[in-house]
Amino acid sequence: MPPQPRSKLRSWCLLASTALAMTSCQKGESLNQVEGKVLQNGQPLNGALVTFHPKGNDGVSAVRPTGTTKEDGTFHLESGPVPGAAAGDYTVTIVRPETKKIAKKDKKDFSTGDEDETVDTLGGVYADRTKSKIAATVKAGANKLEPFDLKP
């Protein structure tokens, strides 16, 4: 029996998805190790989320490598679950989220007790990629970036 049009379509979709998966794996091979450090007034900043936004690609599908700083202020970038970042120029944003308890003030609300609110302890100063003055370049191979020293 000759193949039916739907089975040809299924075969084509399977082939296309396999090719896409292989391309995604190949992209992972071109990622470069990136280590950096965040300081605030010369002191290591723990718990900050560092995001690299590729310059010239602000689409929703753009890969934005991220890292979280440790107690010594250092971070390593990851692109999704894969360590590293693609070579290129980036605008960098930094936020340091912290959860704080806030007292309920509105008596009309049916919830009871206090609520948690997440705030950026840096006041959002470094959170907007369109206003950020922090830039970085990732080169092929291992990268150890100069520290980002945040000033008030």
Secondary structure, 3 states (H helix, E strand, C coil): CCCCHHHHHHHHHHHHHHHHHHHHHHHHHCCECEEEEEEECCEECCCCEEEEEECCCCCCCCCCCEEECCCCCEEECEECCEECECCEEEEEEEECEEEEEECCCCCCCCCCCCEEEEEECCCCCCCCCCCCCCEEEECCCCEECCCEEECC
